[in-house]
Every structure is written in C-alpha cells, then in structure tokens.
Amino acid sequence: MENFSIYFNQFGSLKDSIHAKISENRPLQSGEIRVKMEYVPINPSDLIPVSGAYRARTPLPSLMGYEGVGRVVEVGDKAYDWMIGERVLPLREEGTWQRFVIAKVETAIIVPSGVDDVTAAQSYINPVTAWVLCKKVFHLQSGDTLLINAANSSIGKTFAQLSKIMGFRLIGVIRNEKDCKPLERLEVSVIINSSTQSVQEEVRLLTGGRGVKAAVDSVGSDSGNILARCVMPGGYFRTIGLLSGVQVDWGTLRKELPISTEVFHLRHWIDQSTQEEWQEPFNELFKWMKEGMLLIPKPWKTYLLEHYQDAIQEATSPQKEGKVLFKID
C-alpha cells in the first residue's frame, strides 16, 4: 500500500523547498494506528518552518502538516480493532500532509458524531491554542479584557466566540475597514482600526486607564509592541504568530513593562500535559461545536493533495478569505 506525502528538505522559498514523494507504508508497531486522511488544512504554522524561522528545532527532511481528520484503517493491536472506521485526529506524531498517517492510540483524538469533517480537520491548532491561552494561561473570567490583533484571522474569530462563551470582554484590532463586518457578525463589541485610530489611546479610554488583563499578538513588529504596552501591571502578553516577519522588541518590553511576556508554543503546553489534560480542550471544544456555540468558518477552497503547489499558492494569496484545505481522495 503506497503513501503520498508532502515534505520539505531545505530552508528557503516554498516553491523550491517543498516536494512530494511516494513511498511504501511501513508495518505498524504495537500501540499504533494507520489513518486514511480525509481533510487537512494549510495553516501559517505549516509554512513558517520552511523559511528556517525555527531551524534549531526543525529536522530535515520534515513531513508537513500539524492537523487534519481521517478514518482509522488499520491497527497494530487486535485490542484496538474497535477503532477501525472511527474518525480521528492523528496528532502529535507524523506530519498530516499525507494520504496515510501513523499515530499512537493514546494521542489520537476521536471525533464525536455531530462534528463534520471540515470542522474536525480545523479543530486543533487554532481552537486549542485559543482555549489554552484563555483558560490555562490567562485564566480569563467575566469582567476581564483580552486584546488581540489580526482580529479577523481564523484564530481571531475563535477568540471572538470564546469571549461570548466564557464571558470575558474582547477588543479586536484590525487594519482594514472591510474586516469590521465579519467581526460585527460575531458580536465583537469593540473593534479598533489601527490604520485610523491609536490603539493605546483607545484601550486607555476603554479600560479607564487600567489596561487589559492579557494581549495576544499574531503580527509581531510594532503592532505587537503596542499591544504589550496596553497590558496592565501583572498581566500577560503572548505572541502566537509572526505575520509581519519581524519579532517584537523583546529586550525593551521585558525591561520596561511589569508584565509576563513570552512566545506561546502549543507544543510546550502539550509536552507538559497529562493524558487527561491533553483530552480536556477537545472534550469542551467539541461540545461547543456540536451545540453551535463555536463555529469554524467554511474553507475558502479545497485542493487534492497532488495539487499541493496550487494549494500553497492559494493559501499564501492576500486575496483569500479563509482556510485552504486538502481534500484527500
């Protein structure tokens, strides 16, 4: 049984570094399952390592993809025959940009009925990151305020929905007026357009000069620096992305501001989690998805895995309005 997979073998441009290969599937070991993938999203976090941004912890060659959904087609132990046919998220092991992925039984997340495939495929990177930050890092409660930039991004929309579910106040920063409408539909009460408004001044007025309890930066550069300066003493500033390609001024921020400032890596939280803690966010997120409280946007476009070059080009286009997904036949 052959496998088709996407990998990168050098740091550099997406076009020159990413390739496809066909290989034979290896036999399963005890405790493993083989998953036939069905839908796999293209996230910024999938593409950024290709540039060499994380070269110190990125082995070459490296299979691509961090999330996706598929069905179990083979198990390494007869004790797990019951899993054959189950929909799962095969996470934390191999890259998911493959037709077949091998995962460990204990880390595979079973998708409940009532959660469709496209939603399930996107239920890890953004939803779990937002959930962990809000619940486990910031401990947000009713009356607290969270400030985010790139508010119209996929994870920005997740934070918007969590604010309604969990009861905290959200201030979303955008750069284009056209981004207001989608956030208004999600009932984001406070939207700041950084192209025409001073973020720091608006936050000062909105919080009575106190600042926000926490801020999440997806952009970096001055956009992130400004967010950090809006956090109240003793509050939290976390970066989760680098859309600008430029880091925030960590030295100055840590020297001048009496707040907690760090890069948030979901994998660090996962590595320190027990099996029960690993399952917890999915249990809650799936419940909210089934109840219609947490909606994952429909994909912008879908491509066959074999058309990965076209899919990546579309995923990096500034004109796209949503996630690009692989539909794996």
C-alpha positions as CSV (number, residue, x, y, z in Angstrom):
1,M,0.0,0.0,0.0
2,E,1.6,3.2,-1.2
3,N,1.6,6.6,0.6
4,F,1.7,10.0,-1.0
5,S,3.2,12.7,1.3
6,I,4.5,16.3,1.2
7,Y,7.7,17.3,2.8
8,F,10.4,20.0,2.7
9,N,14.1,19.2,2.5
10,Q,15.7,22.6,2.9
11,F,15.1,26.0,4.3
12,G,14.1,28.6,1.8
13,S,11.3,29.5,-0.6
14,L,8.1,27.5,-0.5
15,K,8.4,26.7,-4.2
16,D,12.0,25.4,-4.0
17,S,11.8,23.6,-0.7
18,I,8.5,21.7,-0.7
19,H,8.3,18.4,-2.6
20,A,6.1,15.3,-2.9
21,K,7.1,11.6,-2.6
22,I,5.5,8.2,-2.9
23,S,6.7,5.5,-0.5
24,E,5.6,2.2,0.9
25,N,3.7,2.3,4.2
26,R,5.7,0.6,6.9
27,P,4.2,-2.1,9.2
28,L,2.5,-0.8,12.3
29,Q,4.1,-1.3,15.7
30,S,2.2,-2.1,18.9
31,G,0.1,0.9,20.1
32,E,-0.1,2.4,16.6
33,I,-2.9,3.0,14.2
34,R,-2.9,3.9,10.5
35,V,-5.3,6.7,9.5
36,K,-6.5,7.4,6.0
37,M,-6.7,11.2,5.9
38,E,-9.8,13.0,4.5
39,Y,-9.3,16.7,5.1
40,V,-6.2,18.6,6.0
41,P,-5.9,22.4,6.4
42,I,-3.0,24.6,5.4
43,N,-2.0,26.8,8.3
44,P,0.6,29.6,8.6
45,S,2.3,27.3,11.2
46,D,2.7,24.7,8.5
47,L,4.6,27.0,6.2
48,I,6.7,29.2,8.5
49,P,9.1,26.4,9.4
50,V,10.1,26.1,5.7
51,S,11.6,29.6,5.9
52,G,14.0,28.4,8.6
53,A,12.4,30.5,11.3
54,Y,12.6,27.5,13.7
55,R,15.6,25.8,12.1
56,A,17.1,24.9,15.5
57,R,14.3,22.5,16.3
58,T,13.3,21.6,12.7
59,P,14.9,18.4,11.3
60,L,15.4,18.0,7.6
61,P,13.8,16.5,5.7
62,S,10.5,17.1,7.5
63,L,6.9,16.0,6.7
64,M,4.5,18.8,6.7
65,G,1.2,19.4,8.4
66,Y,0.0,19.7,12.0
67,E,-3.7,18.8,11.9
68,G,-6.4,17.1,9.9
69,V,-9.1,14.4,10.2
70,G,-9.2,10.9,8.8
71,R,-10.5,7.4,9.5
72,V,-8.6,4.5,11.1
73,V,-8.0,1.8,8.5
74,E,-5.5,-0.4,10.4
75,V,-4.4,-1.0,14.0
76,G,-1.2,-2.5,15.4
77,D,-3.0,-4.5,18.1
78,K,-6.2,-6.6,17.9
79,A,-7.3,-5.0,21.2
80,Y,-7.9,-1.8,19.2
81,D,-10.0,-3.4,16.4
82,W,-12.9,-1.3,17.6
83,M,-11.1,1.8,16.3
84,I,-11.3,0.7,12.7
85,G,-13.6,3.1,10.9
86,E,-13.5,5.7,13.7
87,R,-12.9,9.3,12.7
88,V,-9.8,10.6,14.5
89,L,-7.4,13.5,14.6
90,P,-3.9,11.8,14.3
91,L,-2.0,14.4,16.2
92,R,1.5,14.8,17.7
93,E,3.2,12.2,15.6
94,E,3.8,12.4,11.8
95,G,3.1,15.3,9.5
96,T,-0.6,15.2,8.3
97,W,0.0,16.3,4.7
98,Q,-0.1,12.6,3.7
99,R,-2.6,10.1,2.4
100,F,-1.9,7.8,5.3
101,V,-0.7,8.9,8.8
102,I,0.6,6.7,11.6
103,A,-0.4,7.8,15.1
104,K,-0.3,6.5,18.6
105,V,-3.5,5.3,20.1
106,E,-3.1,7.4,23.3
107,T,-2.6,10.7,21.4
108,A,-5.3,10.2,18.7
109,I,-8.4,12.2,19.3
110,I,-11.7,10.5,18.4
111,V,-14.2,12.9,16.7
112,P,-17.7,12.6,18.0
113,S,-20.8,12.4,15.8
114,G,-22.3,15.8,15.2
115,V,-18.9,17.4,14.3
116,D,-18.5,17.4,10.5
117,D,-15.2,16.5,8.8
118,V,-14.2,20.0,7.7
119,T,-14.8,21.4,11.2
120,A,-12.9,18.5,12.8
121,A,-10.0,19.0,10.5
122,Q,-9.5,22.5,11.8
123,S,-10.3,21.8,15.5
124,Y,-6.7,21.6,16.8
125,I,-4.2,24.4,16.0
126,N,-6.4,27.5,16.4
127,P,-9.2,26.3,18.7
128,V,-6.9,24.5,21.2
129,T,-4.4,27.4,21.2
130,A,-7.1,29.9,22.0
131,W,-8.7,27.6,24.6
132,V,-5.4,27.0,26.4
133,L,-4.5,30.7,26.4
134,C,-7.8,31.8,27.7
135,K,-8.3,29.1,30.3
136,K,-4.9,27.8,31.4
137,V,-2.6,30.8,30.8
138,F,-4.7,33.9,31.3
139,H,-7.4,32.4,33.5
140,L,-9.9,34.8,31.9
141,Q,-13.2,35.4,33.7
142,S,-16.2,37.6,33.4
143,G,-15.0,41.2,33.7
144,D,-11.6,40.6,32.3
145,T,-10.5,42.1,29.0
146,L,-8.5,40.4,26.2
147,L,-6.8,42.4,23.4
148,I,-5.9,40.8,20.1
149,N,-4.5,41.9,16.7
150,A,-5.3,40.3,13.4
151,A,-8.8,40.0,14.8
152,N,-10.3,38.9,11.5
153,S,-8.0,35.9,11.2
154,S,-9.2,32.4,11.8
155,I,-7.9,32.4,15.4
156,G,-9.1,35.9,15.9
157,K,-12.7,34.7,15.2
158,T,-12.1,31.8,17.6
159,F,-11.2,34.2,20.4
160,A,-14.3,36.2,19.5
161,Q,-16.6,33.2,20.0
162,L,-14.8,32.1,23.2
163,S,-15.4,35.6,24.6
164,K,-19.1,35.1,24.3
165,I,-18.9,31.5,25.7
166,M,-16.6,32.3,28.6
167,G,-17.9,35.9,29.3
168,F,-14.7,38.0,29.0
169,R,-14.5,41.2,27.0
170,L,-12.7,41.2,23.7
171,I,-11.0,44.2,22.0
172,G,-10.1,43.3,18.4
173,V,-7.5,45.3,16.4
174,I,-7.8,45.3,12.6
175,R,-6.0,47.3,9.8
176,N,-8.7,47.4,7.1
177,E,-12.3,48.7,7.5
178,K,-13.6,45.7,5.4
179,D,-12.6,43.4,8.3
180,C,-15.2,45.0,10.6
181,K,-18.3,43.3,9.1
182,P,-17.2,39.7,9.9
183,L,-16.4,40.7,13.4
184,E,-19.6,42.5,13.9
185,R,-21.5,39.4,12.9
186,L,-19.6,37.6,15.7
187,E,-20.8,40.4,18.0
188,V,-17.3,41.7,18.8
189,S,-18.3,44.8,20.7
190,V,-15.1,46.7,20.4
191,I,-13.1,46.9,17.2
192,I,-10.1,49.3,16.8
193,N,-8.8,50.1,13.3
194,S,-5.1,50.7,13.8
195,S,-4.9,52.5,10.4
196,T,-7.1,55.3,11.6
197,Q,-7.0,55.1,15.5
198,S,-4.4,55.0,18.2
199,V,-4.6,51.5,19.7
200,Q,-3.0,52.6,23.0
201,E,-5.3,55.6,23.4
202,E,-8.4,53.7,22.6
203,V,-7.6,50.9,25.0
204,R,-6.7,53.5,27.7
205,L,-10.2,55.1,27.3
206,L,-12.0,51.7,27.1
207,T,-10.4,50.4,30.3
208,G,-10.4,53.6,32.3
209,G,-6.6,53.8,32.1
210,R,-6.2,50.3,33.8
211,G,-5.2,48.4,30.7
212,V,-6.2,44.9,29.6
213,K,-5.5,41.7,31.6
214,A,-4.0,40.0,28.5
215,A,-3.0,40.6,24.9
216,V,-2.3,38.1,22.1
217,D,-0.1,39.2,19.2
218,S,-0.2,37.4,15.8
219,V,1.6,40.0,13.9
220,G,4.9,41.0,15.6
221,S,6.8,44.2,14.9
222,D,5.3,47.5,16.2
223,S,1.8,46.0,16.2
224,G,2.9,43.6,18.9
225,N,4.9,46.2,20.8
226,I,1.8,48.4,21.0
227,L,-0.3,45.5,22.3
228,A,2.2,44.8,25.1
229,R,2.0,48.4,26.2
230,C,-1.7,48.1,26.7
231,V,-1.4,45.3,29.3
232,M,-2.0,46.2,33.0
233,P,0.8,45.6,35.5
234,G,0.9,41.9,36.4
235,G,-0.9,41.0,33.1
236,Y,0.1,38.8,30.2
237,F,1.4,39.3,26.7
238,R,1.8,36.4,24.4
239,T,2.9,36.1,20.8
240,I,1.5,33.3,18.7
241,G,2.4,34.3,15.2
242,L,4.7,36.4,13.1
243,L,2.6,37.7,10.1
244,S,4.9,40.7,9.7
245,G,8.0,38.6,9.7
246,V,9.5,40.8,12.3
247,Q,9.8,40.0,16.0
248,V,8.6,42.3,18.7
249,D,11.2,44.2,20.7
250,W,11.6,41.6,23.4
251,G,14.5,43.3,25.2
252,T,12.7,46.6,25.6
253,L,9.4,45.1,26.5
254,R,10.8,42.8,29.2
255,K,13.0,45.6,30.6
256,E,10.3,48.3,30.7
257,L,7.0,46.6,31.3
258,P,5.9,44.9,34.6
259,I,4.1,42.1,32.8
260,S,4.6,38.5,31.8
261,T,5.9,38.4,28.2
262,E,6.5,35.2,26.3
263,V,6.1,33.4,23.0
264,F,3.4,30.8,23.3
265,H,4.1,27.4,21.8
266,L,1.2,25.0,21.9
267,R,3.7,22.1,21.8
268,H,5.3,23.2,25.0
269,W,1.9,23.1,26.8
270,I,1.2,19.7,25.2
271,D,4.6,18.3,26.3
272,Q,3.9,19.2,29.9
273,S,0.3,17.8,29.8
274,T,-1.1,14.6,31.2
275,Q,-3.3,12.4,29.1
276,E,-6.3,13.8,30.8
277,E,-5.2,17.4,30.2
278,W,-4.5,16.6,26.6
279,Q,-8.1,15.4,26.1
280,E,-9.7,18.2,28.1
281,P,-9.8,21.0,25.5
282,F,-11.1,18.7,22.8
283,N,-13.9,17.5,25.0
284,E,-15.1,21.1,25.7
285,L,-14.5,22.4,22.2
286,F,-16.3,19.5,20.5
287,K,-19.2,20.1,22.9
288,W,-19.4,23.7,21.9
289,M,-19.1,22.9,18.2
290,K,-22.0,20.3,18.5
291,E,-24.1,22.9,20.3
292,G,-23.5,25.5,17.6
293,M,-21.7,27.8,20.1
294,L,-18.3,27.6,18.3
295,L,-18.4,27.7,14.5
296,I,-15.4,27.0,12.3
297,P,-15.5,29.1,9.1
298,K,-16.1,27.2,5.8
299,P,-12.9,26.7,3.8
300,W,-12.0,29.2,1.1
301,K,-11.0,26.5,-1.3
302,T,-10.1,22.8,-1.4
303,Y,-7.5,21.0,-3.4
304,L,-6.4,17.5,-4.0
305,L,-3.1,16.7,-2.2
306,E,-1.4,16.1,-5.5
307,H,-2.1,19.7,-6.4
308,Y,-0.2,20.9,-3.3
309,Q,1.7,23.6,-5.3
310,D,-1.5,25.3,-6.4
311,A,-3.0,24.9,-2.9
312,I,0.0,26.6,-1.2
313,Q,0.0,29.4,-3.7
314,E,-3.7,30.0,-2.9
315,A,-3.1,29.7,0.8
316,T,-0.5,32.5,0.7
317,S,-2.5,34.8,-1.5
318,P,-3.6,38.1,0.1
319,Q,-6.9,37.7,-1.7
320,K,-8.0,34.6,0.1
321,E,-10.7,34.9,2.7
322,G,-10.4,31.7,4.8
323,K,-8.5,28.5,5.1
324,V,-7.4,26.4,2.1
325,L,-7.9,22.7,2.8
326,F,-6.6,19.5,1.1
327,K,-9.4,17.0,0.2
328,I,-7.6,13.7,0.2
329,D,-9.1,11.0,-2.0
